[in-house]
Structure formats: structure tokens, C-alpha cells
Amino acid sequence: MLPEPDADRCAALAADLAAAGYHSEAVRTAWGPLADDAIARGLREPALRAIADRDDALAVLARTLMLGMPQPAASVDRALPRTRTAGLVRLGLARREDDECVPTALLRPQSFADERGAGQWWVASDLDEAALGGPIAEDHVLGVGGASLTLAGLQLPTAAHRALDLGAGCGIQSLRARRDVDEVIATDISRRALRFTRLNALLNGVDDIDVREGSLFEPVAGEVFDRIVSNPPFVITPRVAGVPRYEYRDGGMDGDDLVAAVVRGVGAHLAPGGVAQLLGNWESREGRAGLDRVRAWVESSDVPLDAWIVERESLDPLAYAQLWVRDGGTVPGTPEHARMLDAWLVDFEERGVTAVGFGYLLLRRPVSGVPTLARYEALSHPVADGLGAHLAAALAAHDRAAAMSDEALAAAVLAVAPDVTEARHHMPGEADPTVIELRQGGGFARTLSVDPGLAALVGACDGDLALGVLIDAIAQLLDADAPRLRRELLPRVRDLLVTGILTFAQD
């Protein structure tokens, strides 16, 4: 068991890491982009070759803490003069074997950037498959992966008082939340995970993260929060003997029941105006799309909720099973791999699963108690990282527009966002376009097909004239009925405000 972290030893280790320049960019520079990409694919050899002849502090720490390789204890002592090998042992990050320091955990630098600027954390977690040379344990505490970075980038960058990190794991979401939130409660069923969370908070000098052991909302019964963030163990795993159940990814329920339970229960723990953000999987079952099932979960919530659900990808049952069987370290082509694949497929067949979706869920408890936002959409094209600011702006725009009658909206002055461009497609020899598209450079990088009336309205929104005046002028140009054109365009304008194509002009 990982020991309870000691604050003084964590501070000494942090000082050593900083003095050694143990940061993401420095390590990447040391072994180069190709080796860095290979590490992400579980291959250490290119990185090892690149720093094989180096015994400076950065190289020693990269081999020991980044790659999880034993190093001479004397070299580690020089690289970490305050902590030394003995300090790593006391923190549960290594053990001493004769003259070697043998890492028992990884401690990797992780760079980040948000509205406040760029920074970096040191994040400790269990040894990965490459460092172990084989499959990970079922109680493995995962480090910072693609999904956790995605969720960290989705967090709203606006101030709040209390936040809950549900299923904290190594604590990366808690660290991100504390950038904007006064205090964070981090919960997990794994005591080992919570000790990693506490260790990482101390290493990074982050206070006011309170760790509590327990399942789902049990540790915070009766409490409410301004923010809830969760990368829950949402992976759909067969509940049969012989299939490993990894704590970091498997929630112990059938199918997508765990995500459904979080969605249905989260509203009772949100303060009015509070926002929950999580990742999840959901099943499409015979005759019912996954997003429709998520909508039913939201509508059966303990309290009414605003909802914005974005499905980012959808996999067929075989592709999904292959992904997660391999994630656990079972090698393709082996009898064990075939056996586990079949277990997954049988499990899906029993529920009539035709696809599994993955995506983002944003849920909010309306201050008024009456939901006004219900967006369920599939967006599979690539988008940039760090959508938190976009989501915050979208919610603000939605709230402002939802409070307006059509008459008030028509009196508002709007502007087209600076990242929006227009593309027109013509058949050869034709004067009028067959397709008009609005393309968004930021946010969700949407491409929207629009008709000439809406295209003209968006193009005319320059922060000068009121929306109603512009619609009346466009009606004259198109020889259209102005009241009817208003009825057609205003709902679409509301949608363009949420997506960020249009914005309210400065008051």
C-alpha cells in the first residue's frame, strides 16, 4: 500500500525536481519528438537510446521516474540531493535493492495551459505496462491519459466555491479544478488512488483538496457543489469470471449503468446554477440510439437539468472490445485475447448492443428550476483541445438569449465571431451558389450549411444595426415576407449564439 504522503518530503522532492529542470519540454527536447511519440505508444527504446550516454540529473530522472527503470542509487542521490533514494522509498515511489533505486511508481511532468496561462504539474501514478513488462494490476492507478486531458480541458475556467472530483484517480481533475475553485472534495473507492491524489496535491503545492473514500456520491451524502467533474470508470466490461476488472476503468455495473447512475444522481448534489462535467460511454441498443438513451437518463434525473451532450465517436461492438481488451495488456493473436473478445461480444449480444458511443456530458441545475438547454449532438470531426472557455461562453450566450423574447432578441445587436468564415460552392457556369457554409475556426470547429437568408444575416451582423432591422432589410432584398422571415431566422440565431458563430455585440 502506498504510504500516507508526508508534506515535508513532498516539498523537498518538488524542490529537487525543479532544480533538475524536470519539466515536460526539457524531457521532450532531451530525447526528441520521435521518441516522445514512441513513449505514448508504449515503446521506451528510442528514448533510452537518445539519453543512453547521459548521467545528468534530467536524464537520470527521466529514466527513473518517467520510464520506470532502475538506476544506480548514487546517480539518483545526486539528481535528488534533498530527497535521495531514501526519500523516494519513504514516499512509496521506489524501493532500494542493493545499489539500485528501483521505481515502484511513475512521476511524470505534465504541461498545461488555460485562461490563466501555461504551467506544469508533476503527477505520480502506478507503473504502466511498459515499465512493468506485462499486464497492469486490477487496482492500477492510471496516470494522465488522453481522456483525462480532454476532461481537464473541458472544465469551465470560471470561479466557483466548492467542487467535487468524483472518482479522482491520480487527482489530475482536482488539480485542474483548484485553478478556479476555492475548495475541492476528491472521492474514490480506491484508498491507493486517494493517496496518489494527496501526494500529487502536495508535490504541486496545491491545498484545499479534501480526499474521501467511498463509491459514487456516498462520501458526500447531503452535500451540494458549484462544480462536479468526473472521469468515471465508464468502460463497459462483461461481468463474467476470467475478465479482469480494473478499478480505474470498470465501474462494477452492467453495460452503461454506472454512467446512467451518475447522470440520474448528480443533480441532487449540484447547487442551483451548478455544473457537472463528465466523460462517458453509452450503448445504442436495437432500435434506440445511444444519445436517445442518455436523454432518457437526464429526463429521469432526481432534479430537472439543463443538458449538453456531445457524442465524439461511436464504435461497433467488436472494435470496442478490441480497444479495451488490448488496453488491459492482453496481446492480440493469443488464445486469451480471443477468449476475452468473445466474452465482450456475448455480453453485448445479450443486451442487443449495436454500437457504443463516447462523449462529453455537461449537466446544469437551473437556478429557476426550469431547464432551458437540451442539446444532444454527434460531432466526430477533430477539434482543438481546451474547450472550457468555449463552453463557458456558450452557456452565457444561451442564458442571455433564453431570457429574451423574440422581440427583445430582434432589438439586440449581434456580431459574427472573428473565427468564422464563409464558403460558397457553385456549379460551373451558375451565378447562384448551390451550397453556402459557415465555418468555425475555434470551439467545436463546426461547418454549417445555411440558406441565403441566414447567410446574409450572419454576414450583416457587424455590431452596428439591430437584428430586426437587418432581417427586414434582407426580406426586402429577397422579396420575402418580413414577419415570416423573422419567425424562421430567430430560432436559428439562438442556436448560432450557443455555437459561437454569432455573439452579442459589446453593450
Secondary structure, DSSP 8 states (H G I E B T S, - for coil): ------HHHHHHHHHHHHHTT--HHHHHHHHHHHHHHHHHTT--HHHHHHTTT--SHHHHHIIIIIS---EEHHHHHHHSTTTHHHHHHHTTSEEEETTEEEESEEEEEEEEEETTEEEEEEEEEE--HHHHTS---TT----S-HHHHHHHHHS--S-EEEEEEES-TTSHHHHHHTTTEEEEEEEES-HHHHHHHHHHHHHTT---EEEEESSTTGGGTT--EEEEEE---B-----STTS---TTTB-SSSTTHHHHHHHHHHGGGEEEEEEEEEEEEEEEETTB-HHHHHHHHHHTSSS--EEEEEEEEEE-HHHHHHHHHHHTT--TTSHHHHHHHHHHHHHHHHHTEEEEEEEEEEEE--SSSS---EEEEE--S---S--HHHHHHHHHHHHHHHTS-HHHHHTSEEEE-TTEEEEEE--TT-SS-SEEEEEESSTT--EEEE-HHHHHHHHH-EEEEEHHHHHHHHHHHHT--HHHHHHHHHHHHHHHHHHTSEEE---
